Amino acid sequence: MSDAARLVTAEQLSTYPDRPHYELVRGVPRVSEPPGGVHGRLAARVVIRYPDRPPLALADLFSAG
């Protein structure tokens, strides 16, 4: 099977039975596990530490490397 035969659209991905566990990367569905407990605890710490920042500003803290 060629790479082009495996490419799917977002609309096709939305019909997958367990859609929340997939992400679409350049037309290829990839298994994406939901974040675990450590991720949730760290996210909560960031939100508590910076309560007045809008969510996008919080994302900028981690992407401005």
Number of C-alpha atoms within 10 A of each C-alpha: 5 6 8 9 7 10 14 15 12 12 8 11 18 12 9 12 8 9 14 13 13 17 16 15 10 10 15 17 20 12 12 12 10 10 8 8 9 9 10 10 10 11 13 11 11 12 14 10 10 12 11 10 10 10 11 8 12 16 10 10 10 8 8 6 5
